[in-house]
Amino acid sequence: MEPPILLNLTIGLIAWAFLSMGAAVAGLYFPTRANAECWRGFWFMNAIWGLIDGLIGWANLLTGPVEIDFLRKVLTINSGLDLAYITTGIILATRQKPLLKGFGWAILLQGLFLLVFDLVFLALAYRAG
């Protein structure tokens, strides 16, 4: 049985992907003078995450039905990965090189959003039965 929340999850992920990529294009097109290398890393990394999130969302649209138990397992694993992303982001954000610092802040932002996103949909998946 296809969980009805899967479509909402997919739409949310694709929307986040477009937001990430759109903001990244704007940020890279209109660069700031202060901390330019840090911001370039931040926007570039957000574009990469947006691309990956968009590809995952697109793949969700192309796949067949999934069981609710499988969706719960995937969201649980993703939540654990999100914690790893957050940790990695913090480590990189504390580095001296501005480019790594920018990468770190972007990974931290993406990890925090995806953790909340995955936990909300995991809770919805458990409520769905």
Backbone as a ProteinNet text record, in pm:
[ID]
protein_1_A
[PRIMARY]
MEPPILLNLTIGLIAWAFLSMGAAVAGLYFPTRANAECWRGFWFMNAIWGLIDGLIGWANLLTGPVEIDFLRKVLTINSGLDLAYITTGIILATRQKPLLKGFGWAILLQGLFLLVFDLVFLALAYRAG
[TERTIARY]
84.5	0	89	59.6	134.1	93.2	188.4	151.5	116.9	3.2	-35.1	63.1	140.5	234.6	355.4	378.9	496.4	493.2	377.1	367.5	397.5	343.8	372	520.2	580.9	723.8	803	767	836.3	820.5	701.6	678	758.2	760.5	837.7	985.8	1037.7	1179.3	1214.7	1129	1154.3	1144.5	1049.5	1038	1163.8	1214.8	1338.7	1455.9	1456.8	1563.7	1560.9	1442.9	1431.7	1469.7	1428.3	1463.8	1615.3	1677.4	1822.2	1897	1855	1924	1897.5	1774.7	1742.2	1819.2	1824.2	1900.6	2048.4	2097.5	2238.9	2272.2	2186	2209.5	2212.6	2115.9	2112.4	2236.2	2273.4	2389.9	2519.2	2531.2	2652.2	2652.8	2535.2	2525.1	2547.1	2502.9	2519.7	2611	2740.1	2830.2	2849.9	2877.9	2909.3	3059.9	3101.4	3245.3	3308.3	3234.3	3287.2	3278.7	3387.1	3392.5	3347.2	3391.8	3345.5	3370.5	3487.3	3518.2	3429.6	3402.8	3314.8	3173.4	3122.1	2988.5	2981.5	3087.9	3091.1	3081.5	3155.7	3146.7	3007.7	2949.2	2814.9	2712.8	2712.3	2612.8	2638.2	2765.2	2797.6	2752.6	2780.7	2741.5	2589	2517.7	2371.3	2318.9	2385	2344.1	2361.6	2472.3	2496	2389.6	2360.9	2257.6	2121.8	2091.9	1964.8	1953.8	2063	2063.1	2038.6	2107.1	2090.4	1949.3	1898.5	1761.3	1660	1682.5	1592.6	1596	1714.5	1726.3	1657.8	1672	1604.5	1452.7	1405.4	1261.9	1210.1	1285.8	1246.9	1242.9	1342.4	1344.2	1222.8	1181	1060.5	938.2	931.8	816.7	814.7	932.1	942.7	928.7	945.5	941.7	798.9	786.5	655.5	615.7	503	454.4	551.1	552.8	633.9	545	585.4	512.6	547.8	457	477.4	595.3	614.4	727.7	860.5	867.4	988.8	1015.5	910.1	924.3	974.9	923.6	970.3	1118.7	1161.6	1303.1	1391.9	1349.8	1427.7	1437.4	1326.8	1327.3	1409.6	1410.1	1492.6	1640.6	1678.1	1818	1856	1767.8	1795.5	1815.5	1738.2	1752.8	1890.7	1938.2	2073.4	2178.4	2159.6	2251.9	2249.2	2130.5	2118.4	2204.2	2208.1	2293.4	2440.7	2477.9	2615.9	2644.4	2547.5	2565.6	2584.1	2502.8	2512.5	2650.2	2695.8	2828.8	2937.6	2930.4	3027.8	3023.6	2903.2	2888.5	2952.9	2933.4	2993.9	3146.1	3197.6	3343.2	3398.9	3336.9	3386.4	3367.9	3259.1	3233	3334.4	3403.6	3503.5	3644.9	3658.9	3790.5	3831.9	3961.3	4015.2	3994.5	4000.2	3985.1	3842	3827.2	3692.3	3604.2	3662	3582.2	3525.7	3608.3	3561	3457.1	3477.3	3381.2	3244.6	3245.5	3121.3	3055.4	3136.5	3082.8	3017.6	3085.1	3034.5	2900.4	2887.9	2760.7	2648.2	2679	2577	2534.7	2631.8	2600.6	2521.9	2557.8	2484.3	2338.9	2319.1	2183.7	2102.6	2162	2091.2	2061.7	2158.1	2138.3	2029.2	2026.9	1922.5	1784.3	1773.2	1643	1599.9	1690.9	1654.3	1622.8	1688.2	1655.8	1512.1	1475.5	1337.8	1239.9	1271	1186.7	1164.8	1273.7	1262.9	1188.8	1214.1	1145.2	995.6	959.2	815.6	748.8	809.6	748.5	756.6	856.7	861.4	745.5	720.2	606.3	475.2	461.4	341.1	327.7	439.9	436.7	391.2	432	386.6	239.7	196.8	55	-34	19.9	-59.4	-91.3	-22.9	-55.5	47.6
-117.9	0	124.2	214.2	339.4	432	471.9	565.2	701.7	759.9	888.6	1000.3	983.2	1089.2	1092.6	984.7	979.8	1090.5	1118.2	1225.2	1360.7	1384.8	1511.1	1523.7	1413.5	1412.8	1446.7	1385.7	1408.8	1552.9	1606.7	1745.2	1839.4	1811.4	1894.5	1890.1	1772	1757.8	1831	1819.1	1888.4	2039.8	2085.4	2229.1	2279.7	2204.2	2242.3	2245	2150.3	2145.2	2271.2	2309.6	2431.4	2555.5	2560.5	2674.5	2681	2567.5	2563.1	2605.8	2552.4	2586.4	2730	2776.4	2914.8	3013.9	2989.6	3077.3	3072.9	2954.1	2940	3017.2	3008.8	3083.6	3233.1	3279.3	3421.5	3460.5	3378.1	3408	3408.5	3319.6	3314.9	3425.4	3463.7	3567	3706.7	3727	3856.2	3837.9	3818.5	3789.5	3910	3880	3985.3	4008	4125.9	4155.9	4105.8	4114.6	4068.5	3915.6	3852	3705.5	3635.8	3686.7	3636.8	3486.8	3438.4	3296.6	3208.7	3252.8	3178.1	3169.3	3282.7	3283.5	3201.7	3205.7	3125.6	2976.9	2934.6	2795.7	2760.5	2853.6	2832.5	2812.3	2903	2894.8	2775.3	2748.3	2635	2504.1	2486.9	2364.5	2351.9	2461.4	2455.7	2414.1	2458.5	2417.2	2266.8	2213.6	2069	1991.4	2036.1	1968.5	1979.5	2095	2111.5	2016.5	2001.5	1909.5	1766.1	1724.9	1587.9	1566.6	1663.1	1650.5	1643.4	1722.5	1719.5	1585.6	1527.9	1396.9	1288.1	1296.9	1199.4	1214.9	1338.9	1362.9	1313.2	1338.1	1292.1	1139.2	1074.7	927.9	875.1	946.5	905.8	906.4	1003.9	1012	897.1	844	739	598.2	582.6	448.8	402.7	274.9	216.4	237.1	181.2	195	134.2	192.6	139.9	116.1	22.2	-6.6	97	120.4	218.3	177.4	47.8	1.2	36	21.5	56.3	206.9	287.5	432.6	470.7	406.7	433.4	401.4	287	249.6	351.1	393.1	490.2	622.8	668.4	795.5	785.6	669.4	649.4	654.7	585.6	589.2	731.5	798.7	936.6	1028.8	1009	1092.5	1073.7	950.9	925.5	990.8	982.3	1047.8	1199.7	1253.8	1398.4	1442.1	1360.2	1391.8	1391.6	1300.2	1298.4	1422.8	1467.3	1589.5	1710	1717.4	1828.6	1830.5	1714.9	1705	1748	1699.5	1736.9	1886.6	1941.8	2086	2167.3	2125.6	2196.3	2189.7	2072	2056.9	2147.4	2146.9	2229.7	2379.1	2415.5	2557.5	2616.2	2531.8	2581.1	2584.6	2550.9	2552.6	2695.3	2713.6	2846.6	2888.1	2792.9	2826.3	2872.7	2990.8	3043.8	2952	2886.7	2798.8	2682.6	2621.1	2511.3	2560.2	2679.8	2739.8	2755.2	2803.1	2817.7	2684.1	2584.3	2449.7	2400.3	2423.2	2376.2	2437	2569.3	2634.4	2583.5	2558	2505.3	2364.6	2279.6	2142.3	2142.3	2231.6	2243.4	2284.6	2384.5	2429.5	2316.6	2250.1	2141.5	2026.6	1991.9	1883.4	1913.6	2037.1	2074.9	2070.2	2125.4	2121.4	1977	1895.8	1758.6	1676	1705.7	1634.4	1664.4	1789.1	1826.5	1766.3	1779.7	1726.9	1576.6	1501.7	1356.6	1315.4	1385.9	1351.2	1380.6	1489.3	1520.4	1411.9	1373	1269.3	1132.3	1108.1	982.8	976	1086.5	1090.8	1070.8	1131.9	1112.7	968.8	905.7	765.6	674.2	703.8	622.9	649.6	774	805.7	740.9	721.6	664.8	516	454.3	314.3	221.1
0	0	0	-87.8	-97.7	16.1	102.1	208.2	147.9	185.1	127.4	161.6	266.8	302.9	210.7	134.4	47.2	-57.9	-113.4	-212.8	-148.6	-29.4	40.4	74.6	116.2	146.3	19.8	-91.2	-217.5	-263.5	-255.6	-295	-205.5	-76	17	-13.4	-45.4	-76.8	-206.3	-306.2	-433.1	-412.9	-332.7	-304.1	-234.7	-137.5	-68	-165.8	-258.5	-358.6	-445.1	-491.4	-572.7	-493.1	-367.8	-282.6	-262.5	-235.3	-215.1	-340.6	-454.5	-578.8	-621.2	-602.8	-638	-553.5	-424.2	-335.1	-369.8	-404.3	-439.5	-566.8	-665.8	-790.3	-761.3	-683.1	-648.1	-567.8	-471.7	-389.3	-468	-565.5	-647.7	-753.4	-799.6	-902.7	-845.5	-722.6	-655	-533.7	-555.4	-443.7	-352.4	-227.1	-131.1	-132.6	-94	-89.9	38.7	146.6	275.5	280.4	317.5	329.2	201.1	87.2	-42.8	-59.9	-18.4	-36.9	50.6	170.8	260.7	201.3	154.5	96.3	-31.7	-112.8	-234.7	-199.6	-97.4	-52.9	-1.7	74.3	128.6	16.9	-79.6	-186.7	-278.1	-307.4	-393.5	-328.2	-199.6	-130.3	-124	-104.5	-105.6	-242	-348.8	-483.2	-501.2	-452	-463.1	-386	-263.8	-184.4	-252	-307.9	-378.5	-495.7	-570.1	-683.2	-636.6	-532.3	-481	-427	-350.5	-298.4	-412.7	-515.6	-631.5	-702.8	-717.5	-781.2	-698.5	-566.1	-479.1	-490.6	-490	-506.2	-639.8	-745.2	-878.7	-882.6	-821.7	-816.7	-740.7	-635.4	-561.4	-651.3	-741.7	-832.1	-932.1	-963.8	-1064.6	-1008	-876.4	-817.5	-795.8	-778.6	-750.9	-606.3	-568.8	-431.6	-330.3	-212.2	-102.7	18.6	98.9	222.3	328.5	419	525.4	614.9	636.8	718.1	652.2	520.8	447.6	458.5	444.1	455.7	594.4	697	834.1	849.6	794.1	802.6	731.4	612.8	536	611.7	667.7	741.4	869.6	933.3	1053	1017	910.8	864.7	824.3	751.2	709.2	828.8	933.2	1052.8	1115.4	1117	1166.3	1077.7	947.5	854.6	873.8	899.2	922	1040.2	1144.8	1260.3	1220.3	1131.5	1081.2	998	918.6	840	931.5	1035.6	1130.4	1196.1	1238.7	1300.6	1202.8	1080.5	977.7	951.6	944.3	922.1	1033	1156.1	1269.5	1261.4	1229.9	1219.4	1110.3	993.3	883.5	910.9	976.1	1004.3	1101.6	1175.3	1271	1211.9	1084.9	1020.7	987.5	966.2	936.5	791.2	698.9	557.8	530.9	471.5	447.2	361.7	260.9	176.2	257.3	341.6	426.6	526.5	577.3	670.1	602.2	478.1	401.8	375.7	335.9	317.7	446.7	557.9	686.6	723.2	705.4	738	648.6	521.5	430.5	470.4	502.1	542.7	673.3	764.3	890.1	863.8	779.8	745	682.1	583.1	515.1	612	694.8	790.7	891.9	941.5	1037.7	974.2	852.8	785.5	762.7	707.7	674.8	799.3	911.6	1035.1	1077.6	1079.4	1115.4	1014.7	887.3	778.8	796.3	812.9	826.3	953.5	1063.9	1188.6	1181.6	1116.3	1099.5	1017.7	906.3	822.6	887.6	970.2	1044.2	1143.9	1212	1305	1229.6	1113	1031.8	984.8	953.8	909.7	1023.9	1145	1259.5	1290.4	1272.3	1295.4	1190.6	1070.2	960.1	982.7	1075.6	1105.7	1077.8
[MASK]
+++++++++++++++++++++++++++++++++++++++++++++++++++++++++++++++++++++++++++++++++++++++++++++++++++++++++++++++++++++++++++++++++

